[in-house]
Amino acid sequence: MSGMQTQTEEEVVDEIKTQEPAKAILFNDEVHTFEEVIAQIMKATGCDLPRAEALTLEVHNTGKSCVFTGELIKCLQVTSVLEEIELMTQVEV
C-alpha cells in the first residue's frame, strides 16, 4: 500500500462542498405525459404546481431543464426520485 493515499471522510466532504452548487438536469422524452412529469418534479423537489408546470414546459420546449440547484447530495436525491419513473436525468457540477 505504499504510495497510496486515502482520503478521510472530512476531506471527501470538503471536496464535495467545493463542487457546489450542483444542478439536477431533466431531459425531454416522448414517453411520459405532462401530468406524470409535473407530479414527479413536485415529488422530487417539493416545489409547487405552477413551478413544476413551468419546468415541464421548459423541458418540453428546449429539451432539458435545470429542475434543482443546490448541494450535490440533494441533487442526487432529486434525480433519484425523477428516475423512479424512468425519466432521463443528469447531475452537473
TIVONU-850679 format. One record per residue: residue in three letters; x, y, z of N, C-alpha, C, O in turn. Coordinates in steps of 0.02 Angstrom, whole numbers, plus 32768, in hexadecimal, padded with zeros to 4 digits. Each point is the difference from the previous one (the first is absolute). Example, Ala and Ser with C-alpha at 12.3 -4.5 7.8 and 13.67 -1.06 7.14 Angstrom:
BEGIN
Ala82947EE481867FD3803B8000802D803C800080347FFF8021 Ser7FBA80367FBB802A803B80037FD980378025801980378008 
This chain:
BEGIN
Met80297FC480007FD7803C8000802B803F80007FE68036800A Ser80597FC47FEB802A803C80007FEF802B7FC47FF27FE67FC9 Gly800F805A80427FF2802E7FC97FB680117FF87FEF80307FDF Met7FE57FA7803F7FB9800E7FFB7FE9802C803980127FF4803A Gln7FC9803E7FB67FE8802E80337FB47FF980047FDE80067FCD Thr80077FEF806E7FB87FFC80077FE68041801D802180208029 Gln7FA57FF37FC07FE2803E80177FD67FF2803F7FDE7FCD8005 Thr80268060802A7FD47FFA803A7FBA80157FEB7FF780227FCD Glu7FD87FCB805A7FBB80127FF17FF9804C7FFD7FDC801A7FD6 Glu8046800980567FFC80498002801B801E7FBF7FE380307FE6 Glu80547FB48000801C801A7FC17FD07FF47FC67FF9802B7FD4 Val7FE57F9C802C7FD07FF17FCB7FC6803180047FEA801A7FCC Val7FFD7FF380707FC9802F8009801580467FE97FDB80227FDD Asp80627FF38035801980417FEA800580037FB47FF080337FE1 Glu80257F96800180067FFD7FB77FBC80077FDF7FF880247FCF Ile7FD67FBA804D7FBC80057FE57FE6804780077FE0801A7FD2 Lys802D800680677FE88044800C801D80317FCE7FE080317FEE Thr805E7FC37FFB801E802E7FD07FDF7FFB7FBB8009802B7FD6 Gln7FD17F9F80207FDF7FF77FBF7FBA801E7FFF7FDD7FFB7FCD Glu800E802480697FBE801D8002800080457FDF8035801F7FFE Pro7F947FF97FE87FC27FDB7FFE7FFE7FCF7FC58019800F7FCA Ala7FC97FB980417FF57FD07FCB7FBC800C7FE17FD68024801D Lys801E7FBF7FA97FC080097FDE7FE37FBD7FED80237FD47FE7 Ala7F9C802380277FDB7FC57FEA7FDD80127FBE7FD5802C7FFE Ile803F7FB27FCD7FE5800E7FBD7FCF7FC97FED800F7FC48008 Leu7FB8804F7FDE7FCE7FD17FE67FFC80087FB57FFD80387FE6 Phe80047F907FF77FFE80007FB77FBB7FED7FE67FDC7FDA8020 Asn801380407FA57FC07FF07FE180007FB97FE580357FE57FED Asp7F917FFC80127FF77FC07FDE7FBB80007FE07FD7802D800C Glu801C7FA17FCD7FBF7FFB7FDE7FD47FCB80217FCF7FE97FE2 Val80418004805B7FDE7FC980227FCF801980357FC87FE88005 His804E804780247FD9801680397FD080387FEF800E802A7FD5 Thr7FB87FD7804C7FD080367FF78015803C802980287FFB802E Phe7FBB803F7FC2800C803C80277FEE7FF4804980258013802D Glu7FA27FCD7FDE7FE87FF3804480317FD68028800D800E803A Glu800E7FBE7FA780317FD58022803F8027801380197FFA8038 Val7FFF802D7F9A803E8026800D7FF48035803580298009802D Ile7FA0801B7FCE7FEF803380327FFD7FE28046801D801A802F Ala7FBF7FAE7FD77FF97FE0804180437FE9801B800D8006803C Gln801E7FDF7F9980407FE6801780308039801380277FF9802F Ile7FD7803E7FAD8029803B80127FEB80198045802A80108029 Met7F957FF47FE37FE78016804280187FD08037801580168035 Lys7FE67FAA7FBD80167FCE8031804B8005800D80167FFB8039 Ala801180107F92804980008006801B80408020802F7FFD8027 Thr7FB2803C7FC9801C804080167FD880238037801A802C8022 Gly7FA87FC07FE67FD6802180317FE480437FE87FE480268028 Cys80247FE87F987FE780407FE67FB47FFD7FF87FE17FCB8005 Asp800280707FEE7FB780037FF87FED7FF17FB7802B7FFB7FD4 Leu7F947FFE80207FE67FEE7FBF801480317FC980187FEA7FCB Pro7FE08058803E8014802E7FCB804A7FF97FEC801180037FC5 Arg801B7FF4806D80487FF87FF2800C7FBF7FD980257FFF7FD0 Ala7FBB7FCA804680087FC07FDE7FE780037FB8801E7FE37FD3 Glu7FAA804180237FE580087FBC803080287FD4800B7FEE7FC6 Ala801280478056802F80297FDA803E7FD87FEE801980057FC7 Leu80017FD38068803B7FD77FF27FF17FCB7FCA80297FF37FD5 Thr7F9C7FF0802F7FEC7FCD7FCF7FFA801E7FBB80157FE27FCF Leu7FCF805A802D7FFC80237FBF8045800F7FE4800D7FF97FC4 Glu8020801C80688045800F7FEB80217FC07FE4802280027FCD Val7FD67FC78056801B7FC07FE97FE37FEF7FBB80257FED7FD2 His7F9A801B80277FDE7FF07FC18018802D7FC7800C7FE87FC8 Asn7FFB80588046801180317FCB804A80037FEF8011800C7FC6 Thr801B7FE8806A804780087FF480277FBF8002803B7FFE7FEF Gly7FA57FCC802880227FBF8002801C7FEF8044800F7FC6800E Lys7FF9806C801D80197FF380447FF3803C802C7FF180377FE8 Ser80147FBD805A7FF78037802F80257FEF804080047FC78015 Cys8017806D800A801E7FF880437FC6800580317FE48035800B Val800A7F9280137FC57FFE802C8013800D80497FD4800D8029 Phe806D7FF07FE78015800C804580498014800080287FE47FDB Thr7FEA804D804F80458014800A800E8000804A7FD8801A8028 Gly80607FC87FEC80117FFE804680387FCF800E802A7FF37FD5 Glu7FD77FF3806880357FD180147FFF7FC37FD37FCB7FE97FEA Leu80707FFD800880067FC57FD57FD67FC780197FDD7FE07FD9 Ile8025801280687FDA7FC8801B7FB580097FF67FDD7FCF7FF2 Lys800B806F80147FB8800E7FF57FEF7FF77FB67FCA7FE77FF0 Cys8062802F7FE47FF47FF77FB87FFB7FB67FEF7FD67FEC7FD7 Leu80557FEC80487FFD7FB77FF47FBF7FE3801A7FE57FD17FE2 Gln8002804980557FC07FE9801B7FC780137FD07FD37FD87FF3 Val802F80657FF37FCD80177FD180007FD57FC17FCB7FEA7FEA Thr8070800B7FF980017FD87FC27FEB7FB7800E7FE27FE07FD5 Ser802E800780667FEB7FBC80117FB47FFA80007FE57FCF7FE7 Val7FF8806380357FB7800080017FE580077FB97FD07FDE7FED Leu804D804E7FEB7FEA80087FBB80087FBF7FD97FD67FEF7FD6 Glu805F7FED8038800E7FC27FDB7FD37FC6801680007FCB7FE0 Glu7FDB803E80567FD17FCC80167FCE7FEE7FC97FEA7FC77FFB Ile8005806A7FDC7FD27FF17FC8802680017FBD7FE380097FCB Glu805E7FED803A802C7FF97FC5800780407FD880077FFE7FC3 Leu7FF6803B805F8011803F7FDE804B80037FF780257FE38028 Met7FF280407FA5804880067FF3801B803E80237FE680387FF6 Thr804E7FBE8032801C80378027804B80007FFC80207FD27FE7 Gln7FFD80648033804880068005800F803280387FDA8030800A Val805C7FC5801B801680318031803F80227FE5802F7FDE7FEC Glu7FD080648014803A80267FE9801E8025803B7FDD801C802A Val80667FE37FDA802380258035802E80337FE1802280248025 
